[in-house]
Amino acid sequence: MMKTYSVKASDIKREWHIIDASDEILGKLATRVARLLSGKHKPLFARNMDVGDFVVVINASKIRFTGKKAEQKMYYRHSQYPGGLRSEKLEELVEKYPERIIEHAVKGMLPRNRLNARMMKRLRIFTGADNPYGKPPSAVAPVSETGSN
């Protein structure tokens, strides 16, 4: 007789992953980060529990975009007041707040439920190579070395 295993809070072991975003394509980086935050790379993955790891992204200002996205992609927000629609091009946001671009892309790839906020709290994004979380950027594995699944 088979029994279904249910993950307990005591079983969750969180690791730290440092990812260098220099010359990475935004979408590929965001899917990789979302996978680590949600815990889909672990054998104990459960959709109803937060089993993911901590992720630190460095060099966010050096991220790459395919095609003409830098000139054409727009980000919109609204203040909920009449005439409160604001829009910014991607290239303007890269200059001002490059960490928000990665944060927005990752948030869109995570499930839209109560676990989303918990997962996003474990994401740290830095514009430069400096990070207060210990490991040097040389300890980072590039995308090609990690598994695609």
C-alpha positions as CSV (number, residue, x, y, z in Angstrom):
1,M,0.0,0.0,0.0
2,M,1.4,3.4,-1.0
3,K,1.3,6.4,1.3
4,T,1.3,10.0,0.2
5,Y,4.1,12.0,1.9
6,S,3.1,15.5,3.2
7,V,5.9,18.0,3.7
8,K,6.2,19.4,7.2
9,A,7.7,22.7,8.2
10,S,10.6,20.9,9.9
11,D,11.5,19.2,6.6
12,I,12.2,22.5,4.8
13,K,15.8,23.3,4.3
14,R,16.5,26.7,2.7
15,E,19.6,27.4,0.7
16,W,21.1,30.6,-0.6
17,H,21.6,31.1,-4.4
18,I,23.6,34.0,-5.8
19,I,22.9,34.7,-9.5
20,D,25.0,37.1,-11.6
21,A,22.6,38.9,-14.0
22,S,25.3,40.3,-16.3
23,D,24.5,39.6,-19.9
24,E,21.6,37.3,-18.9
25,I,18.3,37.6,-20.8
26,L,15.5,38.9,-18.6
27,G,13.0,36.2,-19.2
28,K,15.4,33.3,-18.8
29,L,16.8,34.8,-15.6
30,A,13.3,35.4,-14.2
31,T,12.2,31.8,-14.8
32,R,15.3,30.5,-13.1
33,V,14.8,32.8,-10.1
34,A,11.0,31.9,-9.9
35,R,11.8,28.2,-9.9
36,L,14.3,28.6,-7.0
37,L,11.9,30.8,-5.0
38,S,9.0,28.4,-5.4
39,G,11.1,25.3,-4.6
40,K,10.3,23.4,-7.8
41,H,13.9,22.2,-8.0
42,K,13.5,20.2,-4.8
43,P,12.2,16.7,-4.4
44,L,10.0,17.8,-1.5
45,F,8.1,20.4,-3.6
46,A,4.5,21.0,-2.6
47,R,2.3,23.6,-4.1
48,N,0.5,24.3,-0.9
49,M,3.7,25.1,1.1
50,D,6.5,27.5,0.8
51,V,9.5,25.3,0.4
52,G,11.7,27.6,-1.8
53,D,15.2,29.0,-1.3
54,F,16.7,32.5,-0.9
55,V,17.9,34.1,-4.1
56,V,20.3,37.0,-4.4
57,V,20.6,38.6,-7.9
58,I,23.7,40.8,-8.5
59,N,24.6,43.1,-11.4
60,A,20.9,43.8,-12.2
61,S,21.9,46.9,-14.2
62,K,23.8,44.7,-16.8
63,I,20.8,42.6,-17.8
64,R,20.1,42.0,-21.5
65,F,16.9,42.2,-23.6
66,T,16.1,40.5,-26.9
67,G,14.7,42.3,-29.9
68,K,13.6,45.9,-29.6
69,K,12.1,45.5,-26.1
70,A,14.4,48.3,-24.6
71,E,12.7,50.9,-26.8
72,Q,9.2,49.4,-27.2
73,K,8.2,47.7,-24.0
74,M,6.2,49.9,-21.7
75,Y,5.4,49.6,-17.9
76,Y,2.1,51.1,-16.7
77,R,0.8,52.0,-13.3
78,H,-2.3,53.9,-12.2
79,S,-2.8,56.0,-9.0
80,Q,-6.6,55.2,-9.0
81,Y,-7.3,58.9,-9.5
82,P,-8.8,60.4,-12.8
83,G,-5.9,60.9,-15.2
84,G,-3.5,59.0,-13.0
85,L,-2.2,56.6,-15.7
86,R,1.7,56.7,-15.8
87,S,3.8,54.9,-18.3
88,E,7.6,54.4,-18.6
89,K,9.7,52.7,-21.3
90,L,11.9,49.8,-20.3
91,E,15.1,51.7,-21.2
92,E,14.1,54.5,-18.8
93,L,13.6,52.0,-16.0
94,V,16.9,50.4,-16.6
95,E,18.7,53.7,-15.9
96,K,16.6,54.5,-12.8
97,Y,15.6,51.3,-11.2
98,P,17.0,48.2,-12.8
99,E,16.1,46.0,-9.8
100,R,12.4,46.7,-10.3
101,I,12.4,45.2,-13.8
102,I,13.7,41.8,-12.5
103,E,11.3,42.0,-9.5
104,H,8.3,42.6,-11.8
105,A,9.3,39.8,-14.2
106,V,9.8,37.3,-11.3
107,K,6.6,38.3,-9.5
108,G,4.7,37.6,-12.7
109,M,6.0,34.1,-12.9
110,L,5.1,33.1,-9.3
111,P,1.7,31.8,-8.4
112,R,-0.9,34.4,-7.6
113,N,-1.8,33.2,-4.1
114,R,-0.9,33.9,-0.5
115,L,2.5,32.3,-0.9
116,N,3.5,34.9,-3.5
117,A,4.4,37.6,-0.9
118,R,6.5,35.1,1.2
119,M,8.4,34.0,-1.9
120,M,9.1,37.6,-3.0
121,K,10.5,38.4,0.5
122,R,13.3,35.9,-0.1
123,L,14.4,37.7,-3.3
124,R,17.2,40.2,-3.0
125,I,18.3,42.3,-6.0
126,F,21.4,44.5,-6.3
127,T,22.4,46.8,-9.1
128,G,26.1,46.2,-8.7
129,A,28.4,43.3,-7.9
130,D,28.5,44.1,-4.1
131,N,26.2,42.0,-1.9
132,P,26.1,41.7,1.9
133,Y,25.3,38.0,1.8
134,G,28.8,36.6,1.9
135,K,29.6,34.6,-1.3
136,P,31.7,36.4,-3.9
137,P,30.3,36.6,-7.5
138,S,32.8,34.0,-8.6
139,A,30.9,31.4,-6.7
140,V,27.9,31.8,-9.0
141,A,27.1,29.1,-11.5
142,P,26.1,30.5,-15.0
143,V,22.8,29.5,-16.6
144,S,24.4,26.9,-18.9
145,E,25.7,24.8,-16.0
146,T,22.4,24.5,-14.2
147,G,19.6,22.1,-15.3
148,S,16.9,23.5,-17.5
149,N,14.2,21.4,-15.8
